Amino acid sequence: MHTGKVFLIPTVLYEDAVETLPAYLLDAVKQCQVFFVENEKTARRFLKKIWREMVIDDYQWFAIHKAEEEVKRQFLQLLQAGKNIGIISEAGCPGIADPGQLLVEAAQQANSTVKPLVGPSSILLALMASGMNGQCFQFHGYLPIDTAERKKKIRELEADSHRRNCTQLFIETPYRNNAMIKDLLQSCHDETRICIAVDITAPSESIRTQTVKKWKQEQPDIHKRLALFLLHAS
């Protein structure tokens, strides 16, 4: 028996932005019998939006969480049984800053076919629009919560960016966005460039790159909005 295939199914960054997804995504979804998802409720709602006739209960569903050993064991058993599996992130592309990466790693170790599908990635879209170096960049996820530790980390990222000509990307919990901006402006040199990318692909999208000096003159209020921060020190 042939082993199943793994389809990495991207989702929208903004709930109503279905037009950002390619038409061939539906063909891949229809080839899957099983779905491993970060959030079952939102994944089901997303799939019904792109395929209204889909009968949700005809498919097997598994929550990824952090891809514990039991989840990986079930995943590999289904692959070896010939089941095609779709992996769906909460938003954007599976496997990129996403717990689904551990399942993809397991699939590769099992010599299964992994099919990445085109879709929106907030990391790449923000980088594209930032005007910062796209040859060398690094995504760090969340920075430390403690203010002193966060400022220390920001200074380290700025120094590393200057040394390697590298763009640094990171995120913050939406309700702490304004605190992040404050710490960036207090920690970085005036000539360092900061890009603040907010609500990517939504009607309220804003992606702006300015020096720290200019941001100090007009600090934005992005409290509770989805944001990604980029830093480049030349």
C-alpha positions in Angstrom: 0.0 0.0 0.0 1.2 3.5 -0.9 1.7 5.9 2.0 -0.5 9.0 2.0 0.5 12.5 1.0 0.6 15.5 3.2 -0.9 18.8 2.0 0.1 22.0 3.7 -3.1 24.1 3.3 -2.7 27.8 3.9 -5.5 29.8 5.4 -6.5 33.5 5.3 -4.8 36.1 7.5 -8.1 38.1 7.6 -11.3 36.1 7.8 -13.0 37.6 4.8 -9.9 37.7 2.5 -10.7 34.4 0.7 -9.6 36.1 -2.6 -6.0 35.9 -1.3 -6.1 32.1 -1.8 -5.4 30.3 -5.1 -8.2 28.4 -6.8 -6.2 25.1 -6.8 -6.4 25.0 -3.0 -9.8 23.4 -3.2 -8.5 20.6 -5.4 -6.0 19.7 -2.7 -8.6 19.9 0.1 -10.8 17.4 -1.8 -7.9 14.9 -1.9 -7.6 14.8 1.9 -9.4 12.3 4.1 -7.9 13.6 7.4 -7.1 17.0 8.8 -4.6 17.9 11.5 -5.4 21.5 12.5 -4.3 24.1 15.0 -7.9 25.1 15.9 -10.6 22.7 14.9 -13.5 25.2 15.0 -11.8 27.9 12.8 -10.4 25.3 10.4 -13.9 23.8 9.9 -15.4 27.2 9.3 -12.6 28.1 6.9 -13.0 24.9 4.8 -16.8 25.4 4.6 -16.2 28.9 3.3 -14.1 27.6 0.4 -16.1 24.4 -0.1 -19.8 24.9 0.9 -20.8 21.4 -0.1 -18.2 19.8 2.3 -19.7 17.4 4.8 -17.5 18.0 7.8 -18.4 14.8 9.6 -17.1 12.7 6.7 -13.5 13.5 7.7 -11.3 12.7 10.6 -10.1 15.7 12.7 -7.1 16.0 15.0 -5.9 19.0 17.0 -2.2 19.6 16.6 -1.6 21.6 19.8 2.2 21.2 20.1 2.3 17.9 18.2 2.8 15.7 21.3 4.1 12.2 20.7 0.6 10.7 20.7 -0.5 13.1 17.9 2.6 12.3 15.8 1.9 8.6 16.3 -1.7 8.9 15.0 -0.4 11.1 12.2 2.1 8.5 11.0 -0.3 5.6 11.4 -2.8 7.3 9.1 -0.1 8.2 6.6 1.1 4.6 6.5 -2.5 3.5 6.0 -2.6 5.5 2.8 -4.6 8.4 4.1 -4.0 11.9 2.5 -3.7 14.4 5.3 -4.2 18.2 5.3 -2.4 20.3 7.8 -4.1 23.7 8.6 -2.6 26.5 10.7 -4.7 29.0 12.6 -3.7 31.7 10.1 -1.3 31.8 7.1 1.0 29.0 6.1 1.4 25.7 8.0 4.9 24.9 9.2 6.1 28.6 9.3 6.2 29.7 13.0 3.5 27.0 13.5 3.3 23.7 15.5 2.4 21.9 12.3 6.2 22.0 11.5 6.7 19.0 13.8 4.3 16.9 11.8 6.0 17.9 8.6 9.3 16.8 10.1 7.8 13.5 11.0 6.4 13.1 7.4 9.8 13.8 5.9 11.4 11.3 8.2 8.8 8.7 7.0 9.7 9.5 3.4 6.1 10.7 2.7 5.3 13.2 -0.1 4.8 16.7 1.3 2.9 19.2 -0.9 3.3 22.9 0.1 0.5 25.0 -1.3 0.7 28.7 -2.1 -1.0 31.1 0.3 -0.6 34.3 2.4 2.3 34.5 4.9 2.3 37.6 7.1 6.1 37.2 7.5 6.8 37.3 3.8 4.1 39.9 3.0 5.4 42.3 5.7 9.0 41.7 4.5 8.1 42.4 0.9 6.4 45.7 1.8 9.0 46.8 4.3 11.8 47.8 1.9 14.2 46.0 4.2 16.8 43.4 3.3 15.1 40.3 2.0 18.3 38.4 1.4 19.1 38.0 5.1 16.2 37.9 7.6 15.2 36.1 10.8 11.9 35.6 12.5 12.1 35.4 16.3 8.4 34.9 17.3 7.7 36.6 20.7 10.2 38.6 22.6 10.5 38.4 26.4 7.5 39.8 28.3 9.5 41.4 31.0 10.2 45.0 30.0 13.9 45.0 31.0 14.5 41.7 29.3 12.6 42.8 26.2 14.7 46.0 25.9 17.8 43.9 26.2 16.7 41.6 23.5 15.8 44.5 21.2 19.3 46.0 21.6 20.8 42.6 20.8 18.6 42.3 17.7 19.6 45.8 16.6 23.3 45.0 17.0 23.0 41.7 15.1 21.1 43.5 12.3 23.8 46.0 12.0 26.6 43.4 12.1 25.0 41.0 9.5 22.8 43.5 7.5 19.9 41.3 8.5 16.2 42.1 8.9 14.8 41.1 12.3 11.1 40.1 12.5 9.0 39.5 15.6 5.5 39.6 17.0 3.7 40.6 20.1 0.3 39.8 21.8 -2.1 42.4 20.4 -2.8 44.0 23.7 0.9 44.6 24.3 1.6 46.2 20.8 1.8 49.7 22.1 4.2 48.7 24.9 6.4 47.0 22.2 6.5 50.2 20.2 7.4 52.2 23.2 10.3 49.8 24.1 11.5 49.8 20.5 11.7 53.6 20.4 13.4 53.8 23.7 16.0 51.1 22.9 17.0 51.6 19.3 19.2 54.2 17.7 17.4 57.1 15.9 18.6 56.0 12.5 17.4 52.4 12.9 14.4 51.6 10.6 11.3 50.0 12.1 8.5 48.6 10.0 5.1 48.2 11.7 2.8 45.9 9.6 -0.8 45.8 10.9 -3.9 43.9 9.8 -2.2 42.4 6.7 -4.7 41.7 3.8 -7.5 43.3 5.7 -9.2 46.6 4.6 -7.5 48.3 7.5 -4.0 47.1 6.5 -1.2 49.4 7.2 2.5 48.7 6.5 4.9 51.6 7.2 8.7 51.8 7.5 10.3 54.8 9.2 13.4 55.6 11.2 13.1 55.5 15.0 13.5 59.3 14.9 10.4 59.7 12.8 8.3 57.2 14.7 9.0 59.1 17.9 7.2 62.1 16.3 4.1 60.1 15.5 3.8 56.9 17.6 0.8 54.9 16.3 -1.9 53.4 18.4 -2.3 49.7 17.4 -3.7 48.3 20.6 -5.4 44.9 20.1 -4.6 44.8 16.3 -2.7 42.0 14.7 0.8 43.3 14.0 4.2 42.2 12.9 7.4 44.2 13.7 10.5 44.5 11.5 13.8 46.1 12.5 16.8 46.9 10.3 20.0 48.7 11.5 22.3 49.8 8.7 
